[in-house]
Amino acid sequence: MNDERIIELFFERSEQAIKELDVKYGRVCHSVSYNILNNRADAEECVNDAYLGTWNAIPPANPNPLCAFVCKIVRNISLKRYEYNTAAKRNSIYDVAMEELENCLASAETVEEEIAERELTKVIESFLDSLSKENRVIFLRRYWFSDTYCDIAKQVGLTEKNVSVRLTRIRKELREYLLEREVLL
């Protein structure tokens, strides 16, 4: 079923919308959540909570693309669960992926820095637009979906070592890109 029809089902308040959403995007939603939480039961609960969140958001929202909309909800719920579960403990692939980016990004700790965070988002989007499609996929699979090097390598048809090297180079390029734009502190 296409996204437009699934969204129509949400607008009609048909429970079939949730079933169709799960059939079409359940696997990717579970993957996103599991990669953050490293726990199948918690991931399942987060995905179910995300489906409820989607139900509550549509209508009035009319997301395009639907997959990104649902994955963002899953990711946000999973990150909240992750923070609750770990409370300063090192846990999953997510930790490792975020540590790799640590040296490139400054964290926003105050309300005043929220504007700077929005600007950083725009700059990073611009950086991602400058990458080749394959490198952009590799970067997003690692740092948004929290996929392992092995999973990324299988998806793009490269070796794990090649993925690792590319990510190292992309992080270096990102750091230089941010420095050129005086984004880093």
N, C-alpha and C positions, 0 to 999 in steps of 0.2 A: 504494500500500500504506500502511496506517495505521501510526502509530508503535508501537503495541502489538505488531503483528505483526513489525515490524523488530526490536524488542527481543527478542521470542521467538526469532527467528532467531539473534541474538547468544547467547542462553542455550543454544540448541541447538548452538552453535559452527559454524553453517553459513556458509560464505563468501558465500552469497547475501545475507547481512545487509549486508555492505560494499557490494555492488552496489546494493541497494535504498536504502541510506543515500545513496549518491552520486546516484542518480536523483532522490530526493526533496529532498535538501539540498545537493547538490554546487554548484549555482550560487551560493547564498548563502555557502557556505563559501569558495569561490574569491573572491567579492567582498570578504569580510571580510579575507582574507589579502592580496589584491592592493591594497586600499586602504591597508594598512599598509606593504607592501613595495614597491609600484610596480614589480614585476618578476614577469612571468607564470611564468617557470621556478621561481623561489623560491616563489611562491604555490602552484604545483602540488605542489612537494615538501612544503611545510608541510601542505597539505590531506591528502596521502597519509600523512604522519606522524600527523596528527590521526585519520585512520581507524584506523591501527594503535593509537593511544592509546585510541580508543573501543573497539576490539576487546579490548584489555587491561583496560579498566575495566568492561565489561559482559560477564559478571557480575563481581563481585557487585552493582555499581551497577544500579539500575533507574530511570533518569532520567525525569523528567516536568517539563517538556517535553523531548523528545529534541533538537529543533533548538537550543535554548539550550545544552544540554549539549555538543553537538558544536561549536557556534560558539565556546563558551568555550575548548575545547581548541584549536581552530584559531587563535583570537586569541592565546592564550598562546604557542603555538609560533611564530606569526608575529612576536610582539613580541620573543621571544628571538632569532630570526633577524634581525630589524630591528636590534637592539642590536649584534649581531655584525657585520652589514653596514655599519652607519653609523659606529660608534665615533667619535662627536662630529661627524659630518657632518650637515648639514641635508639631508633627502631628500624626503619625500613629503607627501601630504595629511595623513597622521597627525601630522606635526610641526606643521603649521599649526593643525589642530584642537586639539592639546594646548596650543599656545601661547595660544589663545583662552581656555582654562580656567585658565592659569597664575596669573592674578591672583586667582582665586577660591579656590584650594586650596593648602594647605600640604603639602609633601611629607614623607613619613615617611622619615627617614634613619637612625634608630637602632632597635634592637630594642624599646626602651622605648616608642617611639611606635606600635608595632603595635596596642596597645589603642586608642589615639586614632584610628588608621586604621579600625579596626572600627566605632568609634562614628561616625566621619565617614560611613562607608558607610550606616549606619542613618539618619543625618540626611538624606543625599542621597536615599535611597529614599523617605523621608517627603516630601521636597521634590518628587520626581517624582510621587508620588501626588497632590500638590496641583495639578499642572498639568492642563490639558485634555488629552484623548487626543491631539489633533493636535499640540500643543506637546510632549508627551512623546515622540511618534514623531519629531518633528523633532530634539529634543535627543539622543535615543538613536541615531538614524541618523547624526548628526554625530559624537558623541563616543564611541560604542561601536562602531558599524560603520565610522566614518571616511568616510562618504559625502561627496561634494562637494555644494556648494549646488545645483548644477544637477541632480544625481541626486535630491536631496531634493525639490526643486521639482517635478520630474516625478512623483515618487511621491505627493505630497500635493496636487498640483494648484494650486500657487502659483507666483509669479514668484521668480526667484533673489533679487531685491532684498527681497522680502517675507520669504523664509526668512532672509536675512542680518539684517534688522531684528528679526525674532522671536528669533533666537538671541542677538542683542545684549541684547534685553530680558530673555530668560530667564537669561542669565548675570548680569545686574544683579540680577534677583530672587533668583538663587541666592546671590550674594554677600551681599545683605541678609538672606536667610534664615539663612545661616551666621553672620553677625554677630549677629543676634538671639539665636542659640543659643550664642553665644560660642565658636564652633568655630574661627574664624580666629585666627591669632596676630597 
